[in-house]
Amino acid sequence: MPTPADRSTQPGQTGSESGGILSRLWDMVCHLGPEAIRFGIVGLTGVALQFVVFNVLRYAGPGGAGVLVDKPITAQLIAICSAAVITYLGNRHWTYRHRERGNPWRELPVFLLLNAIAIGIGVMCLAISHYVLDLTSPLADNVSGNVIGLGLGTLFRFWSYRKFVFTGNPQAVVRAEDPAICAPED
């Protein structure tokens, strides 16, 4: 009678060769884990840059008045665009460096569109919480916009950038760059 391990094998394979569900999950974590960490670092760098650019434009000047002290929306748009350029370059040249390069004239507009959708996801979370559910405290606004909205937007970005922007076939990665824990056993 075949065992569960035998049922999951292909003809000519043993249970250990077939890559059971745990093995496939581990392989996925080993592949996506380092990419997700790099993606997170690039994203946090973009957030920090956006924060700095916005505040410099609004408040860095004589008497605490920056060049755009009276134009918060303009300052925020400039800050978002600055962060978008940095995150595009960081993702293209670091996070997804193991993928074949695509045409940047195709990648960048798609990247910006998907980034705008992700921003919209965060705004919608805040709008639903604030205006539909009437949760209007500073804590509720921050949880809905900066925790739930940012989290869902980040997950959308990670998935959509891999699927639609940096679509080149993954190239062979130099073994020394892989985490030792994920290295195959000899």
C-alpha positions in Angstrom: 0.0 0.0 0.0 1.5 3.4 -1.0 2.3 5.8 1.8 1.4 9.5 1.6 5.0 10.3 0.7 4.8 7.8 -2.2 1.6 9.4 -3.6 3.2 12.8 -3.9 6.1 11.6 -6.1 6.5 11.5 -9.8 7.3 8.2 -11.5 10.9 7.3 -10.8 11.2 9.6 -7.7 11.3 8.7 -4.1 9.4 10.7 -1.5 12.5 12.8 -0.6 13.2 13.7 -4.2 9.7 15.0 -5.0 9.9 18.1 -2.9 7.0 17.8 -0.6 4.9 20.8 0.4 7.3 21.8 3.2 10.3 21.6 0.9 8.5 23.7 -1.7 7.5 26.2 1.0 11.1 26.4 2.2 12.4 26.9 -1.3 9.9 29.7 -1.8 11.0 31.4 1.5 14.7 31.0 0.5 13.9 32.6 -2.9 11.5 35.3 -1.8 13.0 36.0 1.7 16.1 37.9 0.6 14.2 39.6 -2.2 11.5 40.7 0.3 14.1 42.0 2.7 15.8 44.1 0.0 12.4 45.3 -1.1 11.6 46.4 2.5 14.9 48.2 2.8 14.4 50.1 -0.5 10.8 51.0 0.6 11.9 52.3 4.0 14.6 54.3 2.3 11.9 55.8 0.1 9.7 56.6 3.0 12.6 58.3 4.9 13.5 60.3 1.8 9.9 61.4 1.3 9.7 62.5 4.9 12.9 64.5 4.7 12.2 66.1 1.4 8.7 67.2 2.5 9.9 68.7 5.8 12.9 70.4 4.2 10.7 72.0 1.5 8.1 73.1 4.2 10.2 74.0 7.2 14.0 74.3 6.4 14.6 78.0 6.1 14.8 81.3 8.0 12.3 81.2 10.9 11.3 77.7 10.1 9.8 78.7 6.7 10.9 76.6 3.8 10.6 77.4 0.1 7.2 75.7 0.0 5.9 76.7 3.5 2.6 77.7 2.1 2.3 74.9 -0.4 2.0 71.5 1.4 0.5 69.6 -1.5 3.3 70.8 -3.9 5.9 69.8 -1.2 4.3 66.4 -0.8 4.1 65.7 -4.6 7.8 66.6 -4.9 8.6 64.4 -2.0 6.6 61.5 -3.4 8.2 61.9 -6.8 11.7 61.9 -5.3 10.9 58.8 -3.3 9.5 57.1 -6.4 12.7 57.7 -8.4 14.8 56.3 -5.6 12.6 53.2 -5.0 12.5 52.5 -8.7 16.3 52.6 -9.0 16.8 50.7 -5.8 14.3 47.9 -6.9 15.7 47.8 -10.4 19.3 47.7 -9.5 19.3 45.9 -6.1 16.0 44.1 -5.2 15.5 42.5 -8.6 19.1 42.5 -9.8 18.9 38.8 -10.4 16.3 39.3 -13.1 17.0 40.1 -16.7 16.7 43.8 -17.3 13.7 45.1 -19.2 13.3 48.3 -21.1 13.2 51.1 -18.5 10.9 53.2 -20.8 8.3 50.4 -20.3 9.2 49.6 -16.6 9.1 53.2 -15.2 5.5 54.1 -16.3 4.2 50.8 -15.1 6.1 51.2 -11.9 4.6 54.7 -11.3 1.0 53.5 -12.2 1.3 50.6 -9.7 2.8 52.9 -7.1 -0.2 55.2 -7.5 -2.6 52.3 -7.1 -0.8 51.3 -3.9 -1.1 54.8 -2.6 -4.8 54.7 -3.4 -5.1 51.5 -1.4 -3.7 53.3 1.6 -5.9 56.3 1.1 -9.0 54.1 0.7 -8.2 52.3 4.0 -8.1 55.7 5.7 -11.2 57.0 4.0 -13.3 53.9 4.9 -12.1 54.0 8.5 -12.6 57.8 8.9 -15.7 58.5 6.8 -17.6 55.2 6.6 -16.9 53.7 10.0 -16.6 57.1 11.7 -13.3 56.1 13.5 -11.8 59.6 13.6 -9.3 59.5 16.5 -5.6 60.1 15.7 -4.9 56.5 16.6 -7.7 55.2 14.3 -6.4 57.3 11.4 -2.8 56.1 11.9 -3.8 52.5 12.3 -6.0 52.5 9.2 -3.8 54.7 7.0 -0.2 54.0 8.2 -0.5 50.4 9.4 -3.3 48.7 7.5 -3.2 50.9 4.4 0.6 51.0 4.1 0.8 47.2 4.8 -1.7 46.3 2.1 -0.1 48.8 -0.3 3.3 47.3 0.3 2.0 43.8 -0.3 0.4 45.0 -3.5 3.7 46.7 -4.6 5.8 43.6 -3.9 3.4 41.3 -5.9 2.7 43.8 -8.7 6.3 44.9 -9.2 7.4 41.2 -9.6 4.5 40.4 -11.9 4.3 43.6 -14.1 7.4 45.7 -13.8 10.5 43.6 -13.2 9.4 40.7 -15.3 12.6 39.4 -16.7 13.5 35.8 -16.1 15.4 35.2 -13.0 19.1 34.7 -13.8 21.4 32.3 -12.0 22.4 34.1 -8.8 26.0 33.8 -7.7 26.0 31.2 -4.9 27.9 33.4 -2.5 25.1 35.9 -2.5 22.5 33.3 -1.2 22.0 33.0 2.5 24.0 30.1 3.9 20.9 28.7 5.6 19.3 28.2 2.2 22.3 26.7 0.5 21.6 23.2 -0.8 23.1 20.3 1.1 25.9 18.4 -0.6 
